[in-house]
């Protein structure tokens, strides 16, 4: 990657981020890697979280499960999972099992790496994935899954120059990215992850890694160091501006010069009703998904005013181009949520992009809110994702327009106790 050409100030407040734990990544990765199984070693709390967060997928016979740790297990040195692995193999016949950690066994100092090696066989690898909420933001758990897959990516020979797209997207989006690359004359080596474990892409010294998700810096660095691959430095392909920059910069890596200004102009014209609504709106991002910077950059390009863009972790190298595009915007790493509350009360933004855990209190105080997690689950990449991305931002405004005006007096009278009730 090229270094950031301007010194963009990032305010770092070193506070705990209000976010899901890494186990949430199972919700999209088990659907992407279709011959996999995700086994979580955790407690009833983990089971309750996954059952509620991913319950809508129950009818699809999901390929994930939880090996529950009971109180009696706390005194044992290491859990035994052989019977569970045998059951998973009989019921699902996966090509790979990912063994995910959670908070309690990590506190107990369970040797997950040794456990996974003990359970693994040449026919059925069991790969350890650190995914607890103690260390990582929930989207970073995808980074850990891809990290575990690196040894199973074949070595691409020197001189074989192809692009490998880095990050999980649904199959339709992957097909669109592949087709666009091939139409531009860019040879495609595949995706990490692919839809099957036995089809992981070959990566070598002449591979160009094109990240399509902004939270995968660890696996990108690993592939740079171990395989000599080069990581594309560009905007992420969110919105017309990001998608144009992404493809033009990627084409340059293959000696191809293209001008997609007309394509970008047509894409902006396609979402003009949405950008007309967004223009001038004040938007506040609280930290959650680590997708905040490219999303804020799209809004800024669409004419909105980004009051603050905060994120749980900001890798200056991976997000250098996004930081340049956000010059002049308040960017905060690991924000103090209590400070943010005071700023939100004072600034009164038109919309808050925030986590599921903080969304309802903001709505109860009359704010228009967008769940940030929706952006991790929707096809918002590339030219085909422009309309979906724009609609995700305008849908809260359209929904609010159909409701009666918010009456703060009614809310205060209904929630706050009267003086007589207090005494």
C-alpha positions as a Markdown table, in Angstrom:
| # | Residue | x | y | z |
|---|---|---|---|---|
| 1 | Unk | 0.0 | 0.0 | 0.0 |
| 2 | Unk | 1.1 | 3.6 | -0.6 |
| 3 | Unk | 1.4 | 5.8 | 2.6 |
| 4 | Unk | -1.3 | 8.3 | 3.3 |
| 5 | Unk | -0.3 | 11.5 | 1.4 |
| 6 | Unk | -1.9 | 13.9 | 3.9 |
| 7 | Unk | -1.7 | 13.9 | 7.7 |
| 8 | Unk | -5.4 | 13.3 | 8.7 |
| 9 | Unk | -6.0 | 13.8 | 12.4 |
| 10 | Unk | -7.7 | 10.9 | 14.2 |
| 11 | Unk | -9.0 | 11.7 | 17.7 |
| 12 | Unk | -8.4 | 8.6 | 19.9 |
| 13 | Unk | -10.3 | 8.4 | 23.1 |
| 14 | Unk | -9.5 | 4.8 | 24.1 |
| 15 | Unk | -12.9 | 3.8 | 25.4 |
| 16 | Unk | -14.8 | 0.5 | 25.3 |
| 17 | Unk | -16.9 | 0.2 | 22.2 |
| 18 | Unk | -20.6 | -0.8 | 22.4 |
| 19 | Unk | -20.6 | -3.6 | 19.9 |
| 20 | Unk | -21.6 | -7.2 | 19.3 |
| 21 | Unk | -19.1 | -9.9 | 20.1 |
| 22 | Unk | -17.2 | -11.7 | 17.2 |
| 23 | Unk | -19.6 | -14.7 | 17.2 |
| 24 | Unk | -21.9 | -12.6 | 15.1 |
| 25 | Unk | -19.7 | -13.2 | 12.1 |
| 26 | Unk | -21.1 | -16.7 | 11.9 |
| 27 | Unk | -24.3 | -15.2 | 10.5 |
| 28 | Unk | -22.8 | -14.4 | 7.2 |
| 29 | Unk | -19.7 | -16.6 | 6.9 |
| 30 | Unk | -21.5 | -20.0 | 7.3 |
| 31 | Unk | -23.7 | -19.0 | 4.3 |
| 32 | Unk | -20.7 | -17.9 | 2.3 |
| 33 | Unk | -18.4 | -21.0 | 2.9 |
| 34 | Unk | -21.0 | -23.6 | 2.0 |
| 35 | Unk | -19.1 | -26.7 | 3.0 |
| 36 | Unk | -18.1 | -25.4 | 6.4 |
| 37 | Unk | -19.3 | -25.8 | 10.0 |
| 38 | Unk | -18.8 | -23.2 | 12.8 |
| 39 | Unk | -18.5 | -24.7 | 16.2 |
| 40 | Unk | -18.6 | -22.2 | 19.2 |
| 41 | Unk | -17.2 | -23.3 | 22.6 |
| 42 | Unk | -19.3 | -21.1 | 24.9 |
| 43 | Unk | -21.9 | -20.6 | 27.5 |
| 44 | Unk | -25.7 | -20.4 | 27.6 |
| 45 | Unk | -25.2 | -16.6 | 27.1 |
| 46 | Unk | -23.5 | -17.3 | 23.7 |
| 47 | Unk | -26.3 | -19.7 | 22.8 |
| 48 | Unk | -29.0 | -17.1 | 23.7 |
| 49 | Unk | -27.2 | -14.4 | 21.7 |
| 50 | Unk | -26.9 | -16.6 | 18.5 |
| 51 | Unk | -30.4 | -17.9 | 18.8 |
| 52 | Unk | -31.8 | -14.4 | 19.0 |
| 53 | Unk | -29.4 | -12.7 | 16.5 |
| 54 | Unk | -29.5 | -15.5 | 13.9 |
| 55 | Unk | -32.9 | -17.1 | 14.7 |
| 56 | Unk | -34.4 | -16.0 | 11.4 |
| 57 | Unk | -32.1 | -18.5 | 9.6 |
| 58 | Unk | -33.2 | -21.5 | 11.7 |
| 59 | Unk | -35.2 | -23.0 | 8.8 |
| 60 | Unk | -32.2 | -23.1 | 6.5 |
| 61 | Unk | -30.6 | -25.9 | 8.7 |
| 62 | Unk | -27.7 | -23.6 | 9.6 |
| 63 | Unk | -24.2 | -25.0 | 9.8 |
| 64 | Unk | -23.2 | -23.6 | 13.2 |
| 65 | Unk | -23.6 | -24.8 | 16.8 |
| 66 | Unk | -22.5 | -24.3 | 20.3 |
| 67 | Unk | -20.6 | -26.7 | 22.6 |
| 68 | Unk | -22.0 | -25.5 | 25.9 |
| 69 | Unk | -19.8 | -25.1 | 28.9 |
| 70 | Unk | -21.7 | -25.9 | 32.1 |
| 71 | Unk | -20.7 | -24.9 | 35.7 |
| 72 | Unk | -19.2 | -28.4 | 36.2 |
| 73 | Unk | -16.9 | -27.9 | 33.3 |
| 74 | Unk | -15.1 | -25.0 | 34.9 |
| 75 | Unk | -12.9 | -27.3 | 37.0 |
| 76 | Unk | -11.8 | -29.4 | 34.0 |
| 77 | Unk | -8.4 | -28.7 | 32.4 |
| 78 | Unk | -9.6 | -28.9 | 28.8 |
| 79 | Unk | -13.0 | -29.6 | 27.2 |
| 80 | Unk | -13.5 | -32.8 | 25.2 |
| 81 | Unk | -15.2 | -32.3 | 21.9 |
| 82 | Unk | -14.6 | -35.6 | 20.0 |
| 83 | Unk | -18.2 | -36.8 | 20.2 |
| 84 | Unk | -19.5 | -33.4 | 19.0 |
| 85 | Unk | -17.1 | -33.4 | 16.1 |
| 86 | Unk | -18.3 | -36.9 | 15.1 |
| 87 | Unk | -21.9 | -35.8 | 15.3 |
| 88 | Unk | -21.2 | -32.7 | 13.1 |
| 89 | Unk | -19.4 | -34.9 | 10.6 |
| 90 | Unk | -22.3 | -37.4 | 10.5 |
| 91 | Unk | -25.0 | -34.7 | 10.2 |
| 92 | Unk | -23.3 | -32.2 | 7.9 |
| 93 | Unk | -20.3 | -33.8 | 6.3 |
| 94 | Unk | -18.3 | -30.5 | 6.2 |
| 95 | Unk | -15.0 | -30.0 | 4.5 |
| 96 | Unk | -13.7 | -27.8 | 7.4 |
| 97 | Unk | -14.8 | -26.9 | 10.9 |
| 98 | Unk | -14.0 | -23.6 | 12.5 |
| 99 | Unk | -13.6 | -23.7 | 16.2 |
| 100 | Unk | -14.6 | -20.3 | 17.6 |
| 101 | Unk | -13.6 | -19.1 | 21.1 |
| 102 | Unk | -15.8 | -17.1 | 23.4 |
| 103 | Unk | -15.2 | -15.0 | 26.5 |
| 104 | Unk | -15.6 | -17.6 | 29.3 |
| 105 | Unk | -13.2 | -20.3 | 27.9 |
| 106 | Unk | -10.7 | -17.5 | 27.0 |
| 107 | Unk | -10.8 | -16.3 | 30.6 |
| 108 | Unk | -10.4 | -20.0 | 31.7 |
| 109 | Unk | -7.2 | -20.1 | 29.5 |
| 110 | Unk | -8.5 | -22.9 | 27.3 |
| 111 | Unk | -5.8 | -23.9 | 24.8 |
| 112 | Unk | -7.8 | -23.4 | 21.7 |
| 113 | Unk | -4.9 | -23.8 | 19.3 |
| 114 | Unk | -3.9 | -27.1 | 20.9 |
| 115 | Unk | -7.5 | -28.3 | 21.0 |
| 116 | Unk | -8.1 | -27.6 | 17.4 |
| 117 | Unk | -4.8 | -29.3 | 16.4 |
| 118 | Unk | -5.8 | -32.4 | 18.5 |
| 119 | Unk | -9.3 | -32.5 | 16.8 |
| 120 | Unk | -8.0 | -31.9 | 13.3 |
| 121 | Unk | -7.4 | -34.6 | 10.7 |
| 122 | Unk | -6.1 | -34.5 | 7.1 |
| 123 | Unk | -9.6 | -35.3 | 5.9 |
| 124 | Unk | -11.4 | -32.8 | 8.2 |
| 125 | Unk | -9.3 | -29.8 | 9.4 |
| 126 | Unk | -10.4 | -28.0 | 12.6 |
| 127 | Unk | -9.2 | -24.4 | 12.5 |
| 128 | Unk | -9.1 | -22.2 | 15.5 |
| 129 | Unk | -10.7 | -18.7 | 15.2 |
| 130 | Unk | -10.4 | -16.2 | 18.1 |
| 131 | Unk | -13.8 | -14.5 | 18.1 |
| 132 | Unk | -14.6 | -13.4 | 21.6 |
| 133 | Unk | -15.8 | -9.9 | 22.5 |
| 134 | Unk | -12.8 | -9.5 | 24.8 |
| 135 | Unk | -10.4 | -8.6 | 22.0 |
| 136 | Unk | -12.0 | -8.0 | 18.7 |
| 137 | Unk | -14.9 | -6.0 | 17.2 |
| 138 | Unk | -17.5 | -8.3 | 15.8 |
| 139 | Unk | -16.6 | -7.8 | 12.1 |
| 140 | Unk | -12.9 | -8.4 | 12.9 |
| 141 | Unk | -13.8 | -12.1 | 13.5 |
| 142 | Unk | -14.1 | -12.4 | 9.8 |
| 143 | Unk | -10.5 | -11.3 | 9.6 |
| 144 | Unk | -9.6 | -14.1 | 12.0 |
| 145 | Unk | -11.5 | -16.7 | 9.9 |
| 146 | Unk | -9.6 | -15.6 | 6.8 |
| 147 | Unk | -6.4 | -15.6 | 8.8 |
| 148 | Unk | -7.0 | -19.3 | 9.6 |
| 149 | Unk | -7.7 | -20.0 | 5.9 |
| 150 | Unk | -4.3 | -18.6 | 4.6 |
| 151 | Unk | -2.4 | -21.9 | 4.9 |
| 152 | Unk | -5.0 | -23.6 | 2.7 |
| 153 | Unk | -4.6 | -21.1 | -0.1 |
| 154 | Unk | -2.2 | -22.6 | -2.8 |
| 155 | Unk | 1.0 | -20.8 | -3.6 |
| 156 | Unk | 0.6 | -18.9 | -6.9 |
| 157 | Unk | 3.8 | -19.1 | -9.0 |
| 158 | Unk | 5.8 | -15.9 | -9.6 |
| 159 | Unk | 4.7 | -14.2 | -12.8 |
| 160 | Unk | 1.1 | -15.2 | -12.4 |
| 161 | Unk | -0.5 | -11.8 | -11.9 |
| 162 | Unk | -4.1 | -11.9 | -10.9 |
| 163 | Unk | -6.5 | -10.1 | -8.6 |
| 164 | Unk | -7.9 | -11.8 | -5.5 |
| 165 | Unk | -10.8 | -10.0 | -3.9 |
| 166 | Unk | -10.5 | -10.0 | -0.1 |
| 167 | Unk | -13.6 | -10.1 | 2.0 |
| 168 | Unk | -16.9 | -12.0 | 2.2 |
| 169 | Unk | -19.7 | -11.0 | -0.2 |
| 170 | Unk | -22.7 | -12.9 | -1.3 |
| 171 | Unk | -22.5 | -14.9 | -4.5 |
| 172 | Unk | -24.4 | -12.4 | -6.7 |
| 173 | Unk | -22.1 | -9.6 | -5.7 |
| 174 | Unk | -19.0 | -11.8 | -6.2 |
| 175 | Unk | -20.3 | -12.7 | -9.7 |
| 176 | Unk | -20.8 | -8.9 | -10.4 |
| 177 | Unk | -17.2 | -8.1 | -9.3 |
| 178 | Unk | -15.8 | -11.0 | -11.3 |
| 179 | Unk | -17.7 | -10.0 | -14.4 |
| 180 | Unk | -16.7 | -6.3 | -14.1 |
| 181 | Unk | -13.0 | -7.2 | -13.7 |
| 182 | Unk | -13.0 | -9.5 | -16.7 |
| 183 | Unk | -14.8 | -6.9 | -18.8 |
| 184 | Unk | -12.0 | -4.4 | -18.0 |
| 185 | Unk | -9.4 | -7.0 | -18.9 |
| 186 | Unk | -8.3 | -7.7 | -15.3 |
| 187 | Unk | -7.5 | -11.4 | -14.7 |
| 188 | Unk | -9.3 | -12.8 | -11.6 |
| 189 | Unk | -7.7 | -15.3 | -9.3 |
| 190 | Unk | -10.7 | -15.7 | -7.1 |
| 191 | Unk | -12.0 | -14.5 | -3.7 |
| 192 | Unk | -10.9 | -15.0 | -0.1 |
| 193 | Unk | -13.2 | -16.6 | 1.1 |
| 194 | Unk | -14.5 | -18.7 | -1.8 |
| 195 | Unk | -17.9 | -20.5 | -1.6 |
| 196 | Unk | -16.1 | -23.8 | -0.9 |
| 197 | Unk | -13.1 | -24.7 | 1.3 |
| 198 | Unk | -11.5 | -26.7 | -1.5 |
| 199 | Unk | -11.5 | -23.7 | -3.9 |
| 200 | Unk | -9.5 | -21.2 | -2.0 |
| 201 | Unk | -7.5 | -18.9 | -4.4 |
| 202 | Unk | -3.8 | -19.3 | -5.2 |
| 203 | Unk | -1.9 | -16.3 | -3.7 |
| 204 | Unk | 1.7 | -15.5 | -4.5 |
| 205 | Unk | 4.2 | -12.6 | -5.0 |
| 206 | Unk | 2.4 | -11.3 | -8.1 |
| 207 | Unk | -1.1 | -11.5 | -6.7 |
| 208 | Unk | -2.9 | -8.2 | -6.2 |
| 209 | Unk | -5.2 | -8.3 | -3.2 |
| 210 | Unk | -8.2 | -6.0 | -3.6 |
| 211 | Unk | -10.0 | -5.6 | -0.2 |
| 212 | Unk | -13.7 | -5.1 | -0.5 |
| 213 | Unk | -14.3 | -5.0 | 3.3 |
| 214 | Unk | -12.6 | -2.3 | 5.4 |
| 215 | Unk | -11.9 | -4.5 | 8.5 |
| 216 | Unk | -9.5 | -7.1 | 7.1 |
| 217 | Unk | -6.1 | -5.5 | 7.8 |
| 218 | Unk | -4.6 | -8.5 | 9.7 |
| 219 | Unk | -5.1 | -11.0 | 7.0 |
| 220 | Unk | -3.9 | -8.5 | 4.4 |
| 221 | Unk | -0.6 | -7.9 | 6.3 |
| 222 | Unk | -0.2 | -11.7 | 6.7 |
| 223 | Unk | -0.5 | -12.3 | 3.0 |
| 224 | Unk | 1.9 | -9.4 | 2.3 |
| 225 | Unk | 4.5 | -10.8 | 4.6 |
| 226 | Unk | 4.2 | -14.5 | 3.9 |
| 227 | Unk | 3.3 | -14.6 | 0.2 |
| 228 | Unk | 4.7 | -11.2 | -1.0 |
| 229 | Unk | 1.3 | -10.2 | -2.4 |
| 230 | Unk | 0.5 | -6.5 | -3.0 |
| 231 | Unk | -2.5 | -4.9 | -1.4 |
| 232 | Unk | -4.5 | -2.4 | -3.5 |
| 233 | Unk | -4.5 | 1.1 | -2.1 |
| 234 | Unk | -7.8 | 2.7 | -3.0 |
| 235 | Unk | -11.3 | 3.7 | -1.8 |
| 236 | Unk | -13.5 | 0.8 | -0.9 |
| 237 | Unk | -16.2 | 0.0 | -3.6 |
| 238 | Unk | -19.1 | 1.7 | -1.7 |
| 239 | Unk | -21.1 | 4.2 | -3.7 |
| 240 | Unk | -20.4 | 5.7 | -7.2 |
| 241 | Unk | -17.3 | 7.6 | -6.1 |
| 242 | Unk | -15.7 | 4.6 | -4.2 |
| 243 | Unk | -16.6 | 2.1 | -7.0 |
| 244 | Unk | -15.0 | 4.3 | -9.7 |
| 245 | Unk | -11.8 | 4.8 | -7.7 |
| 246 | Unk | -11.6 | 1.1 | -6.9 |
| 247 | Unk | -11.8 | -0.1 | -10.5 |
| 248 | Unk | -9.6 | 2.7 | -11.9 |
| 249 | Unk | -6.9 | 2.0 | -9.3 |
| 250 | Unk | -7.1 | -1.8 | -9.7 |
| 251 | Unk | -6.9 | -1.5 | -13.5 |
| 252 | Unk | -3.7 | 0.6 | -13.1 |
| 253 | Unk | -2.1 | -2.3 | -11.2 |
| 254 | Unk | -2.4 | -4.3 | -14.5 |
| 255 | Unk | -1.2 | -1.5 | -16.8 |
| 256 | Unk | -4.8 | -0.6 | -17.9 |
| 257 | Unk | -5.9 | 3.0 | -18.0 |
| 258 | Unk | -9.6 | 3.6 | -17.8 |
| 259 | Unk | -11.8 | 6.6 | -17.2 |
| 260 | Unk | -15.1 | 5.7 | -15.5 |
| 261 | Unk | -16.3 | 9.3 | -15.0 |
| 262 | Unk | -19.4 | 8.7 | -17.2 |
| 263 | Unk | -20.2 | 5.5 | -15.3 |
| 264 | Unk | -19.9 | 7.3 | -12.0 |
| 265 | Unk | -22.1 | 10.2 | -13.3 |
| 266 | Unk | -24.8 | 7.7 | -14.4 |
| 267 | Unk | -24.7 | 6.0 | -11.0 |
| 268 | Unk | -25.2 | 9.3 | -9.2 |
| 269 | Unk | -28.0 | 10.2 | -11.5 |
| 270 | Unk | -29.7 | 6.8 | -10.7 |
| 271 | Unk | -29.8 | 7.6 | -7.0 |
| 272 | Unk | -30.6 | 11.4 | -7.4 |
| 273 | Unk | -34.0 | 11.1 | -5.5 |
| 274 | Unk | -32.0 | 9.6 | -2.5 |
| 275 | Unk | -29.2 | 12.1 | -2.7 |
| 276 | Unk | -31.7 | 15.0 | -2.9 |
| 277 | Unk | -33.1 | 13.8 | 0.4 |
| 278 | Unk | -29.6 | 13.3 | 2.0 |
| 279 | Unk | -28.2 | 16.6 | 0.9 |
| 280 | Unk | -27.6 | 18.9 | 3.9 |
| 281 | Unk | -28.6 | 16.3 | 6.4 |
| 282 | Unk | -26.4 | 16.0 | 9.6 |
| 283 | Unk | -25.4 | 12.4 | 10.2 |
| 284 | Unk | -23.6 | 11.1 | 13.3 |
| 285 | Unk | -21.8 | 7.7 | 13.3 |
| 286 | Unk | -21.2 | 5.9 | 16.6 |
| 287 | Unk | -18.6 | 3.1 | 16.5 |
| 288 | Unk | -19.8 | -0.4 | 15.7 |
| 289 | Unk | -19.0 | -2.2 | 12.5 |
| 290 | Unk | -15.7 | -0.7 | 11.4 |
| 291 | Unk | -17.4 | 0.1 | 8.1 |
| 292 | Unk | -18.0 | 3.7 | 9.2 |
| 293 | Unk | -15.3 | 5.5 | 7.2 |
| 294 | Unk | -16.2 | 4.4 | 3.7 |
| 295 | Unk | -19.9 | 4.8 | 4.6 |
| 296 | Unk | -19.3 | 8.3 | 5.9 |
| 297 | Unk | -17.2 | 9.2 | 2.8 |
| 298 | Unk | -20.2 | 8.1 | 0.6 |
| 299 | Unk | -22.5 | 10.3 | 2.5 |
| 300 | Unk | -20.1 | 13.3 | 2.3 |
| 301 | Unk | -19.9 | 12.8 | -1.5 |
| 302 | Unk | -23.7 | 12.6 | -1.6 |
| 303 | Unk | -23.9 | 16.1 | 0.0 |
| 304 | Unk | -24.7 | 15.1 | 3.6 |
| 305 | Unk | -22.8 | 16.7 | 6.6 |
| 306 | Unk | -21.0 | 14.1 | 8.6 |
| 307 | Unk | -20.9 | 15.5 | 12.1 |
| 308 | Unk | -18.7 | 12.7 | 13.5 |
| 309 | Unk | -17.4 | 9.5 | 12.1 |
| 310 | Unk | -16.2 | 7.2 | 14.9 |
| 311 | Unk | -15.0 | 3.6 | 14.6 |
| 312 | Unk | -13.7 | 1.0 | 17.0 |
| 313 | Unk | -10.3 | 0.7 | 15.3 |
| 314 | Unk | -8.8 | 2.7 | 12.4 |
| 315 | Unk | -5.9 | 1.2 | 10.5 |
| 316 | Unk | -4.3 | 4.3 | 8.8 |
| 317 | Unk | -2.6 | 2.2 | 6.2 |
| 318 | Unk | -5.7 | 0.2 | 5.1 |
| 319 | Unk | -8.0 | 3.2 | 5.3 |
| 320 | Unk | -5.6 | 5.9 | 4.1 |
| 321 | Unk | -7.5 | 6.9 | 1.0 |
| 322 | Unk | -10.8 | 7.0 | 3.0 |
| 323 | Unk | -9.2 | 9.3 | 5.5 |
| 324 | Unk | -8.0 | 11.6 | 2.8 |
| 325 | Unk | -11.5 | 11.8 | 1.4 |
| 326 | Unk | -12.8 | 12.6 | 4.9 |
| 327 | Unk | -10.4 | 15.5 | 5.4 |
| 328 | Unk | -12.2 | 18.1 | 7.5 |
| 329 | Unk | -14.5 | 15.6 | 9.1 |
| 330 | Unk | -14.2 | 14.8 | 12.8 |
| 331 | Unk | -12.9 | 11.2 | 12.9 |
| 332 | Unk | -12.7 | 9.4 | 16.2 |
| 333 | Unk | -11.2 | 6.1 | 17.2 |
| 334 | Unk | -12.6 | 4.1 | 20.2 |
| 335 | Unk | -14.9 | 7.0 | 21.1 |
| 336 | Unk | -16.2 | 7.9 | 24.6 |
| 337 | Unk | -19.9 | 7.1 | 24.3 |
| 338 | Unk | -20.9 | 9.4 | 27.1 |
| 339 | Unk | -19.1 | 12.3 | 25.4 |
| 340 | Unk | -20.9 | 11.3 | 22.2 |
| 341 | Unk | -24.3 | 11.5 | 24.0 |
| 342 | Unk | -23.6 | 15.1 | 25.1 |
| 343 | Unk | -22.5 | 16.0 | 21.5 |
| 344 | Unk | -25.6 | 14.4 | 20.1 |
| 345 | Unk | -27.9 | 16.3 | 22.5 |
| 346 | Unk | -26.2 | 19.5 | 21.5 |
| 347 | Unk | -25.8 | 18.9 | 17.7 |
| 348 | Unk | -29.2 | 17.3 | 17.2 |
| 349 | Unk | -28.2 | 15.3 | 14.1 |
| 350 | Unk | -30.8 | 14.4 | 11.5 |
| 351 | Unk | -29.8 | 10.8 | 11.7 |
| 352 | Unk | -27.6 | 8.6 | 13.9 |
| 353 | Unk | -26.0 | 5.4 | 12.5 |
| 354 | Unk | -25.5 | 3.3 | 15.6 |
| 355 | Unk | -25.5 | -0.3 | 17.0 |
| 356 | Unk | -28.6 | -2.3 | 17.8 |
| 357 | Unk | -27.8 | -1.9 | 21.5 |
| 358 | Unk | -28.0 | 1.9 | 21.5 |
| 359 | Unk | -30.6 | 2.4 | 18.7 |
| 360 | Unk | -33.8 | 2.2 | 20.7 |
| 361 | Unk | -32.9 | 4.7 | 23.4 |
| 362 | Unk | -32.0 | 7.2 | 20.6 |
| 363 | Unk | -35.4 | 6.5 | 18.9 |
| 364 | Unk | -37.1 | 7.0 | 22.3 |
| 365 | Unk | -35.6 | 10.5 | 22.4 |
| 366 | Unk | -36.9 | 11.4 | 19.0 |
| 367 | Unk | -33.9 | 10.8 | 16.8 |
| 368 | Unk | -33.9 | 9.1 | 13.4 |
| 369 | Unk | -31.7 | 6.0 | 13.6 |
| 370 | Unk | -30.1 | 3.6 | 11.2 |
| 371 | Unk | -28.9 | 0.2 | 12.5 |
| 372 | Unk | -25.2 | 0.0 | 11.4 |
| 373 | Unk | -25.3 | -3.8 | 11.4 |
| 374 | Unk | -27.6 | -3.7 | 8.3 |
| 375 | Unk | -24.7 | -2.6 | 6.2 |
| 376 | Unk | -22.8 | -5.8 | 7.0 |
| 377 | Unk | -25.6 | -8.0 | 5.7 |
| 378 | Unk | -26.8 | -6.1 | 2.6 |
| 379 | Unk | -25.2 | -6.2 | -1.0 |
| 380 | Unk | -23.9 | -2.6 | -1.1 |
| 381 | Unk | -20.6 | -3.2 | -3.0 |
| 382 | Unk | -19.8 | -2.1 | -6.6 |
| 383 | Unk | -22.0 | -0.6 | -9.2 |
| 384 | Unk | -24.8 | -3.1 | -8.5 |
| 385 | Unk | -24.9 | -2.1 | -4.8 |
| 386 | Unk | -25.2 | 1.7 | -5.3 |
| 387 | Unk | -29.0 | 1.8 | -5.2 |
| 388 | Unk | -29.2 | -0.6 | -2.2 |
| 389 | Unk | -26.6 | 1.5 | -0.3 |
| 390 | Unk | -28.4 | 4.8 | -1.0 |
| 391 | Unk | -31.8 | 3.3 | 0.0 |
| 392 | Unk | -30.4 | 2.0 | 3.3 |
| 393 | Unk | -29.6 | 5.6 | 4.3 |
| 394 | Unk | -32.9 | 7.2 | 3.1 |
| 395 | Unk | -35.3 | 4.4 | 4.5 |
| 396 | Unk | -35.2 | 5.8 | 8.1 |
| 397 | Unk | -36.3 | 9.3 | 6.8 |
| 398 | Unk | -39.0 | 7.8 | 4.6 |
| 399 | Unk | -40.3 | 5.7 | 7.6 |
| 400 | Unk | -40.3 | 8.8 | 9.9 |
| 401 | Unk | -42.2 | 10.8 | 7.3 |
| 402 | Unk | -45.1 | 8.4 | 7.6 |
| 403 | Unk | -45.3 | 8.8 | 11.4 |
| 404 | Unk | -46.9 | 11.7 | 13.4 |
| 405 | Unk | -44.5 | 14.4 | 14.7 |
| 406 | Unk | -42.5 | 13.4 | 17.8 |
| 407 | Unk | -44.0 | 15.1 | 20.9 |
| 408 | Unk | -41.2 | 15.4 | 23.4 |
| 409 | Unk | -43.7 | 16.6 | 26.1 |
| 410 | Unk | -45.7 | 13.4 | 25.7 |
| 411 | Unk | -42.6 | 11.3 | 26.0 |
| 412 | Unk | -41.4 | 13.1 | 29.1 |
| 413 | Unk | -44.8 | 12.9 | 30.8 |
| 414 | Unk | -45.1 | 9.2 | 30.0 |
| 415 | Unk | -41.6 | 8.2 | 31.1 |
| 416 | Unk | -40.4 | 10.6 | 33.7 |
| 417 | Unk | -42.0 | 10.2 | 37.1 |
| 418 | Unk | -43.8 | 13.2 | 38.5 |
| 419 | Unk | -42.7 | 15.0 | 41.7 |
| 420 | Unk | -45.7 | 13.4 | 43.5 |
| 421 | Unk | -44.7 | 10.0 | 42.4 |
| 422 | Unk | -41.1 | 10.5 | 43.7 |
| 423 | Unk | -42.3 | 11.6 | 47.1 |
